[in-house]
Amino acid sequence: MGQFQRKGDRKGQAACWDALIAVNIAKDDHSEALRMATSGLQFIRDIKEPSTDDRRWEAGMCHTMANIYLSDEQYGKCNQVAQTGVSILKELGMQEDMAMVLVTQSNSSLAMKENRDALKQATDARNICRNCGNRGGEAIASIALTGAHCSRFDMVKAVNSATDAVQLFNSEKNKKGEADATFLLAQVHMMAEDFAKAQASAAKAKTLYKECGFAKDEVNMSLMMAQACFFAGIKEGAPEKGSKGGPAWDKALQVAKDGVALAKKSKDDDLISKGLSFVAQVHVMNYQVDEARNVIDEGIAVCTKSGYELGEAYHRTLMTQMYFMNDKHDSAKDPGNKALAIFKKLGDAPGEALINELLKFIDPGEEEYQGPSEEMLAATVMDVALSLIGSESLAGDTPLMDAGLDSLASVEFQNTLAKEFTGVTLPSTLVFDFPTPKMITEHIYNGLRESAKRKALQGK
């Protein structure tokens, strides 16, 4: 850099700045990269009569900064500096360069949920590249355009733009780009709930990634195929308890097992955990308790070994769901509470909300019951009993018949309590089935809580 400065070689200095910024980005030192980019911009802007190359480099530096801000989720700054780059390139008439900055700007607008701006920026970028005959640039812009269409839930246009990207990358013999675009197309089909096409696109992307040598992406596509098959099964209809799932579920299980086998070859514990969760999901939906539990236990062991706590939490959530679906509510509480503790530790709000909702269904009484406490019930039961017996005091564990409650009074006792506590069954043989005030109180309290639980599960 110093030699270029002494010689007044601006191109050499610019090349050094570009290289140093690239090194810092590669080191993930974005603050230093931004500092150097800001310094570079100031250098070029201090030139009294900048050349076209100088202005183009300035715009390029703005684009670099915009991409860093985008990566750091500083979307406002990203859009601001990107707009500066767009203005410079528009003034210079450098349309193709401008299109790539518009793509970055579109992605930033999309992240800020400024969907209309994102759509316009991506469309402008696509049209510029198309008019210039820049097929590679058009493919990149088409990917941004797909995201913009998805944000507006225009799935037909999203499929079309993603398909355009696939074909354009293919025509350019850019296999990695084609694989990425095909992956995107699979995601769009998933959003549109066209799971057969999602699976087909994921399978194609899997092959492309394999041919490119991207083993991890190949595994991810295999797992996406499993996910698509699972949702296809859900769409077709979950099996009834006690009955075997149809062909869609057989396929979902086989594809999920294939995904796990491929994940194990990669020796990536996170991918193995994810694959096992897909296999377990199929077993859970088919009420195959032993099979599901074995796979989930294997998933938990993998996560424990690798320290992947979030994966462990989701496996335990799946275990909770399995027990709940099979009416084993007591067994569901332990994995549910362990999952909740992990989600809270990690600050994972979606996971915490998911398990809390499941725990509410498993034991809604704790949250839904708003009736009298057991102590309040005991006082009421005792007051009614004492009024009928004609006594001032009575121990809670004294049989009422022994305390002087005769057969006629016992009928009145039962009727009075039945009117007082609706929602709980009080048999005519109440004082024989539950002889003491304490036993009657416990029966009423448990009955009221069970009634509250049933109403909560029914959404009443």
C-alpha positions as CSV (number, residue, x, y, z in Angstrom):
1,M,0.0,0.0,0.0
2,G,2.8,2.4,1.0
3,Q,4.6,2.0,-2.3
4,F,1.5,2.6,-4.3
5,Q,0.8,5.7,-2.2
6,R,4.3,7.1,-2.9
7,K,3.9,6.5,-6.6
8,G,0.4,8.0,-6.6
9,D,-0.9,4.8,-8.1
10,R,-4.6,4.9,-7.3
11,K,-5.4,1.6,-9.0
12,G,-2.7,-0.1,-7.0
13,Q,-4.0,1.5,-3.7
14,A,-7.6,0.4,-4.6
15,A,-6.5,-3.1,-5.2
16,C,-4.7,-3.2,-1.8
17,W,-7.8,-1.9,-0.1
18,D,-10.0,-4.5,-1.8
19,A,-7.5,-7.3,-0.8
20,L,-7.3,-6.1,2.9
21,I,-11.1,-5.8,3.2
22,A,-11.5,-9.3,1.7
23,V,-9.0,-10.7,4.2
24,N,-10.9,-9.1,7.1
25,I,-14.2,-10.4,5.8
26,A,-12.8,-13.9,5.6
27,K,-11.6,-13.5,9.2
28,D,-15.1,-12.5,10.1
29,D,-13.7,-9.2,11.4
30,H,-16.5,-7.0,9.9
31,S,-15.7,-4.0,12.1
32,E,-12.2,-3.8,10.7
33,A,-13.4,-4.4,7.2
34,L,-15.9,-1.6,7.5
35,R,-13.3,0.7,9.0
36,M,-11.0,0.1,6.0
37,A,-13.9,0.5,3.5
38,T,-14.8,3.8,5.1
39,S,-11.2,4.9,4.9
40,G,-11.1,3.9,1.2
41,L,-14.2,5.8,0.4
42,Q,-12.8,8.9,2.1
43,F,-9.6,8.5,0.0
44,I,-11.5,8.3,-3.3
45,R,-13.8,11.2,-2.4
46,D,-10.9,13.5,-1.6
47,I,-9.8,13.3,-5.2
48,K,-10.7,16.6,-6.8
49,E,-11.3,15.2,-10.3
50,P,-12.0,11.5,-10.0
51,S,-12.0,9.4,-13.1
52,T,-14.7,7.0,-14.2
53,D,-12.7,4.2,-12.8
54,D,-12.4,6.0,-9.5
55,R,-16.2,6.5,-9.3
56,R,-16.8,2.9,-10.2
57,W,-14.5,1.8,-7.5
58,E,-16.4,4.1,-5.1
59,A,-19.6,2.4,-6.0
60,G,-18.0,-1.0,-5.6
61,M,-16.9,-0.1,-2.1
62,C,-20.4,1.0,-1.3
63,H,-21.6,-2.4,-2.5
64,T,-19.0,-4.2,-0.3
65,M,-20.1,-2.2,2.7
66,A,-23.8,-2.9,2.0
67,N,-23.1,-6.6,1.9
68,I,-21.3,-6.4,5.2
69,Y,-24.2,-4.5,6.8
70,L,-26.6,-7.1,5.3
71,S,-24.6,-9.9,6.9
72,D,-24.6,-8.1,10.2
73,E,-28.4,-7.5,9.9
74,Q,-27.9,-3.7,9.9
75,Y,-30.5,-3.3,7.2
76,G,-31.1,0.4,7.4
77,K,-27.4,1.1,6.9
78,C,-27.3,-1.5,4.1
79,N,-30.0,0.2,2.1
80,Q,-28.5,3.6,2.6
81,V,-25.0,2.8,1.4
82,A,-26.4,0.6,-1.4
83,Q,-28.5,3.5,-2.6
84,T,-25.4,5.6,-2.8
85,G,-23.8,2.9,-5.0
86,V,-26.9,2.7,-7.2
87,S,-26.9,6.5,-7.7
88,I,-23.2,6.5,-8.8
89,L,-23.6,3.6,-11.2
90,K,-26.8,5.0,-12.7
91,E,-24.9,8.3,-13.3
92,L,-22.1,6.4,-14.9
93,G,-24.5,4.3,-17.0
94,M,-23.0,1.0,-15.6
95,Q,-26.3,-0.9,-15.6
96,E,-25.0,-4.4,-14.9
97,D,-23.0,-3.3,-11.9
98,M,-26.1,-1.4,-10.7
99,A,-28.2,-4.5,-11.0
100,M,-26.0,-6.4,-8.5
101,V,-26.3,-3.6,-6.0
102,L,-30.1,-3.6,-6.5
103,V,-30.1,-7.3,-5.6
104,T,-28.3,-6.6,-2.3
105,Q,-30.8,-3.8,-1.7
106,S,-33.7,-6.0,-2.4
107,N,-32.5,-8.6,0.1
108,S,-32.2,-5.9,2.7
109,S,-35.6,-4.5,2.0
110,L,-37.0,-8.0,2.3
111,A,-35.4,-8.5,5.7
112,M,-37.1,-5.2,6.8
113,K,-40.4,-6.5,5.4
114,E,-40.5,-3.7,2.9
115,N,-41.9,-6.2,0.4
116,R,-43.0,-3.7,-2.3
117,D,-39.5,-2.1,-2.4
118,A,-37.9,-5.6,-2.5
119,L,-40.0,-6.6,-5.4
120,K,-39.3,-3.5,-7.4
121,Q,-35.5,-3.6,-6.8
122,A,-35.3,-7.3,-7.7
123,T,-37.5,-6.8,-10.8
124,D,-35.3,-3.9,-11.9
125,A,-32.2,-5.9,-11.4
126,R,-33.6,-8.9,-13.4
127,N,-34.8,-6.6,-16.3
128,I,-31.4,-4.9,-16.5
129,C,-29.5,-8.1,-16.7
130,R,-32.0,-9.6,-19.2
131,N,-31.7,-6.6,-21.5
132,C,-27.9,-6.7,-21.3
133,G,-27.8,-10.4,-22.0
134,N,-26.1,-11.1,-18.7
135,R,-27.6,-14.5,-18.0
136,G,-25.5,-15.1,-14.8
137,G,-26.7,-11.8,-13.4
138,E,-30.2,-12.5,-14.4
139,A,-30.1,-15.8,-12.5
140,I,-28.9,-14.1,-9.3
141,A,-31.6,-11.4,-9.7
142,S,-34.2,-14.1,-10.3
143,I,-33.3,-15.7,-6.9
144,A,-33.9,-12.3,-5.2
145,L,-37.1,-11.9,-7.1
146,T,-38.3,-15.4,-5.9
147,G,-37.8,-14.2,-2.3
148,A,-39.8,-11.1,-3.0
149,H,-42.7,-13.0,-4.6
150,C,-42.7,-15.4,-1.6
151,S,-43.0,-12.5,0.8
152,R,-46.2,-11.5,-1.0
153,F,-47.4,-15.2,-1.1
154,D,-47.5,-15.1,-4.9
155,M,-46.4,-18.7,-5.2
156,V,-47.0,-19.1,-9.0
157,K,-44.6,-16.2,-9.7
158,A,-42.2,-17.5,-7.1
159,V,-42.1,-20.9,-8.8
160,N,-41.6,-19.2,-12.2
161,S,-38.7,-17.0,-11.1
162,A,-37.0,-19.8,-9.3
163,T,-37.4,-22.0,-12.4
164,D,-35.9,-19.2,-14.4
165,A,-32.9,-19.1,-12.1
166,V,-32.4,-22.9,-12.4
167,Q,-32.5,-22.7,-16.2
168,L,-30.2,-19.7,-16.4
169,F,-27.5,-21.2,-14.2
170,N,-27.8,-24.4,-16.2
171,S,-27.3,-22.5,-19.5
172,E,-24.2,-20.9,-18.0
173,K,-22.9,-24.4,-16.9
174,N,-22.8,-23.1,-13.3
175,K,-23.7,-26.3,-11.5
176,K,-23.4,-24.9,-7.9
177,G,-25.6,-22.0,-8.9
178,E,-28.1,-24.5,-10.5
179,A,-28.0,-26.6,-7.3
180,D,-28.7,-23.5,-5.1
181,A,-31.5,-22.4,-7.3
182,T,-33.0,-25.9,-7.4
183,F,-32.9,-26.0,-3.6
184,L,-34.7,-22.6,-3.6
185,L,-37.3,-24.1,-5.9
186,A,-37.9,-27.0,-3.5
187,Q,-38.4,-24.5,-0.7
188,V,-41.0,-22.6,-2.8
189,H,-42.9,-25.8,-3.5
190,M,-42.8,-26.6,0.2
191,M,-44.3,-23.2,1.0
192,A,-47.0,-23.8,-1.7
193,E,-47.7,-27.3,-0.1
194,D,-46.9,-29.0,-3.4
195,F,-44.9,-31.7,-1.6
196,A,-44.4,-34.0,-4.5
197,K,-42.7,-31.3,-6.5
198,A,-40.8,-30.2,-3.4
199,Q,-39.4,-33.8,-3.1
200,A,-38.5,-34.0,-6.8
201,S,-36.7,-30.6,-6.7
202,A,-34.8,-31.6,-3.5
203,A,-33.8,-34.9,-5.2
204,K,-32.5,-33.0,-8.2
205,A,-30.6,-30.5,-6.0
206,K,-29.1,-33.5,-4.0
207,T,-27.7,-34.9,-7.2
208,L,-26.3,-31.6,-8.3
209,Y,-24.6,-31.0,-4.9
210,K,-23.1,-34.5,-5.1
211,E,-21.7,-33.8,-8.5
212,C,-20.2,-30.5,-7.2
213,G,-18.7,-32.2,-4.2
214,F,-20.8,-30.4,-1.6
215,A,-21.4,-33.4,0.7
216,K,-23.1,-31.4,3.5
217,D,-25.5,-29.8,1.1
218,E,-26.2,-33.2,-0.4
219,V,-27.2,-34.5,3.1
220,N,-29.4,-31.5,3.7
221,M,-31.3,-32.2,0.4
222,S,-31.8,-35.8,1.4
223,L,-33.3,-34.6,4.7
224,M,-35.4,-32.1,2.9
225,M,-36.8,-34.9,0.8
226,A,-37.7,-36.6,4.1
227,Q,-39.4,-33.5,5.3
228,A,-41.4,-33.2,2.1
229,C,-42.5,-36.8,2.3
230,F,-43.6,-36.3,6.0
231,F,-45.8,-33.4,5.1
232,A,-47.2,-35.3,2.2
233,G,-48.3,-37.9,4.7
234,I,-49.8,-35.3,6.9
235,K,-51.7,-33.8,3.9
236,E,-53.0,-37.2,2.9
237,G,-54.1,-37.9,6.5
238,A,-52.6,-39.0,9.7
239,P,-53.2,-42.7,10.5
240,E,-55.9,-43.5,13.1
241,K,-54.7,-45.0,16.3
242,G,-54.3,-48.7,16.0
243,S,-54.4,-48.7,12.2
244,K,-51.4,-48.8,9.8
245,G,-50.4,-45.8,7.8
246,G,-50.8,-45.9,4.0
247,P,-48.2,-45.9,1.2
248,A,-47.3,-42.2,1.8
249,W,-46.2,-43.0,5.3
250,D,-44.2,-46.1,4.2
251,K,-42.4,-43.8,1.7
252,A,-41.9,-41.1,4.4
253,L,-40.2,-43.6,6.7
254,Q,-37.9,-45.1,4.0
255,V,-36.8,-41.7,2.7
256,A,-36.1,-40.5,6.3
257,K,-34.1,-43.6,6.9
258,D,-32.1,-43.0,3.7
259,G,-31.4,-39.5,4.9
260,V,-30.1,-40.8,8.3
261,A,-27.8,-43.3,6.5
262,L,-26.4,-40.5,4.4
263,A,-26.0,-38.2,7.4
264,K,-24.1,-40.9,9.3
265,K,-21.6,-41.2,6.4
266,S,-20.9,-37.4,6.8
267,K,-20.2,-37.9,10.5
268,D,-21.9,-34.6,11.1
269,D,-23.7,-35.0,14.5
270,D,-26.1,-32.1,13.8
271,L,-27.2,-33.6,10.5
272,I,-27.5,-37.1,12.1
273,S,-29.7,-35.6,14.9
274,K,-31.9,-33.8,12.3
275,G,-32.3,-37.0,10.3
276,L,-33.2,-39.1,13.3
277,S,-35.8,-36.6,14.3
278,F,-37.5,-37.1,10.9
279,V,-37.5,-40.9,11.3
280,A,-38.9,-40.5,14.8
281,Q,-41.6,-38.1,13.6
282,V,-43.0,-40.8,11.2
283,H,-43.0,-43.4,14.0
284,V,-44.8,-40.9,16.3
285,M,-47.5,-40.1,13.8
286,N,-48.0,-43.9,13.3
287,Y,-48.3,-44.5,17.0
288,Q,-45.2,-46.7,16.9
289,V,-44.1,-46.0,20.5
290,D,-41.2,-48.4,20.9
291,E,-39.7,-47.6,17.5
292,A,-40.1,-43.8,18.1
293,R,-38.6,-44.0,21.6
294,N,-35.6,-45.9,20.4
295,V,-34.9,-43.4,17.6
296,I,-35.4,-40.4,19.9
297,D,-33.1,-41.9,22.5
298,E,-30.4,-42.3,19.8
299,G,-31.0,-38.7,18.8
300,I,-30.6,-37.5,22.4
301,A,-27.4,-39.5,22.8
302,V,-26.0,-37.9,19.6
303,C,-26.8,-34.4,20.8
304,T,-25.4,-35.1,24.2
305,K,-22.1,-36.3,22.8
306,S,-21.8,-33.3,20.5
307,G,-23.2,-30.7,22.9
308,Y,-26.0,-29.8,20.6
309,E,-28.4,-28.7,23.2
310,L,-31.1,-27.3,20.9
311,G,-31.3,-30.6,19.1
312,E,-31.7,-32.4,22.4
313,A,-34.5,-30.1,23.3
314,Y,-36.4,-30.8,20.1
315,H,-35.9,-34.5,20.5
316,R,-37.3,-34.3,24.0
317,T,-40.2,-32.3,22.7
318,L,-40.9,-35.1,20.2
319,M,-40.7,-37.6,23.0
320,T,-43.3,-35.5,24.9
321,Q,-45.6,-35.5,21.8
322,M,-45.2,-39.2,21.5
323,Y,-46.3,-39.9,25.0
324,F,-49.2,-37.4,24.8
325,M,-50.6,-38.9,21.6
326,N,-50.6,-42.3,23.3
327,D,-52.4,-41.1,26.4
328,K,-49.3,-41.5,28.6
329,H,-49.5,-38.0,30.1
330,D,-47.5,-38.8,33.3
331,S,-44.6,-40.1,31.1
332,A,-44.8,-37.0,28.9
333,K,-44.1,-34.6,31.8
334,D,-40.4,-35.4,32.4
335,P,-39.1,-35.0,28.8
336,G,-41.4,-32.0,28.4
337,N,-40.0,-30.2,31.5
338,K,-36.4,-31.1,30.4
339,A,-37.1,-29.6,27.0
340,L,-38.5,-26.5,28.5
341,A,-35.5,-26.0,30.7
342,I,-33.1,-26.2,27.7
343,F,-35.2,-23.8,25.6
344,K,-35.2,-21.3,28.5
345,K,-31.4,-21.7,29.0
346,L,-30.8,-21.1,25.3
347,G,-33.4,-18.3,25.0
348,D,-35.2,-20.1,22.2
349,A,-38.6,-18.4,22.3
350,P,-40.2,-20.5,19.5
351,G,-39.1,-23.7,21.2
352,E,-40.3,-22.6,24.6
353,A,-43.7,-21.6,23.1
354,L,-44.0,-25.0,21.4
355,I,-43.3,-27.1,24.5
356,N,-45.4,-24.9,26.8
357,E,-48.3,-25.4,24.5
358,L,-47.8,-29.1,24.5
359,L,-47.4,-29.2,28.3
360,K,-50.6,-27.2,28.6
361,F,-52.5,-30.0,26.8
362,I,-50.8,-32.7,28.9
363,D,-51.7,-31.1,32.2
364,P,-53.8,-28.0,31.6
365,G,-55.3,-28.2,35.1
366,E,-52.4,-26.3,36.6
367,E,-53.1,-23.3,34.4
368,E,-56.8,-23.6,33.7
369,Y,-58.2,-24.6,37.2
370,Q,-59.5,-21.4,38.9
371,G,-61.9,-22.9,41.4
372,P,-61.7,-23.0,45.2
373,S,-58.6,-24.3,46.9
374,E,-58.6,-27.6,48.8
375,E,-58.6,-25.6,52.1
376,M,-61.6,-23.7,51.0
377,L,-63.4,-26.9,50.0
378,A,-62.5,-28.5,53.3
379,A,-64.1,-25.6,55.2
380,T,-67.3,-25.8,53.1
381,V,-67.6,-29.5,53.5
382,M,-67.1,-29.2,57.3
383,D,-69.6,-26.4,57.6
384,V,-72.3,-28.4,55.9
385,A,-71.5,-31.6,57.9
386,L,-71.5,-29.7,61.2
387,S,-74.9,-28.0,60.4
388,L,-76.5,-31.4,59.8
389,I,-74.9,-33.2,62.7
390,G,-75.6,-30.4,65.1
391,S,-72.0,-30.3,66.5
392,E,-69.6,-27.4,66.8
393,S,-66.4,-29.3,65.9
394,L,-65.3,-32.4,64.0
395,A,-61.9,-33.9,63.1
396,G,-61.3,-34.2,59.4
397,D,-60.5,-37.9,59.6
398,T,-63.6,-38.8,61.6
399,P,-66.2,-40.9,59.8
400,L,-69.4,-38.9,59.4
401,M,-71.7,-41.8,60.2
402,D,-69.8,-42.3,63.5
403,A,-70.1,-38.6,64.2
404,G,-73.9,-38.8,64.1
405,L,-74.8,-38.2,60.4
406,D,-77.8,-40.6,59.8
407,S,-79.1,-41.9,56.5
408,L,-81.6,-39.1,55.9
409,A,-79.1,-36.4,56.8
410,S,-76.5,-38.1,54.5
411,V,-78.9,-37.7,51.5
412,E,-79.3,-34.0,52.3
413,F,-75.6,-33.7,52.8
414,Q,-74.9,-35.1,49.3
415,N,-77.6,-32.9,47.7
416,T,-76.3,-29.8,49.3
417,L,-72.7,-30.4,48.1
418,A,-73.9,-31.4,44.6
419,K,-75.6,-28.0,44.3
420,E,-72.5,-26.2,45.7
421,F,-70.0,-27.9,43.5
422,T,-71.2,-28.4,39.9
423,G,-68.9,-30.3,37.5
424,V,-68.0,-33.1,39.8
425,T,-69.9,-36.4,40.3
426,L,-71.1,-37.0,43.9
427,P,-72.8,-40.4,44.2
428,S,-75.8,-41.0,46.4
429,T,-73.5,-43.3,48.4
430,L,-71.1,-40.5,49.1
431,V,-70.6,-41.0,52.8
432,F,-70.2,-44.7,52.3
433,D,-67.6,-44.3,49.5
434,F,-65.8,-41.4,51.2
435,P,-66.5,-41.7,54.9
436,T,-64.6,-38.7,56.3
437,P,-64.7,-35.0,55.5
438,K,-61.1,-35.2,54.4
439,M,-61.8,-37.9,51.9
440,I,-64.9,-36.1,50.6
441,T,-62.9,-32.9,50.2
442,E,-60.1,-34.7,48.2
443,H,-62.8,-36.3,45.9
444,I,-64.4,-33.0,45.2
445,Y,-61.1,-31.2,44.6
446,N,-59.8,-33.8,42.2
447,G,-63.1,-33.9,40.4
448,L,-63.2,-30.1,39.9
449,R,-59.6,-30.2,38.5
450,E,-60.4,-33.0,36.1
451,S,-63.4,-31.1,34.9
452,A,-61.3,-28.0,34.3
453,K,-58.8,-30.2,32.4
454,R,-61.4,-31.7,30.1
455,K,-62.8,-28.3,29.3
456,A,-59.3,-27.0,28.5
457,L,-58.6,-29.9,26.1
458,Q,-61.9,-29.3,24.4
459,G,-61.1,-25.6,24.0
460,K,-64.2,-24.6,26.1
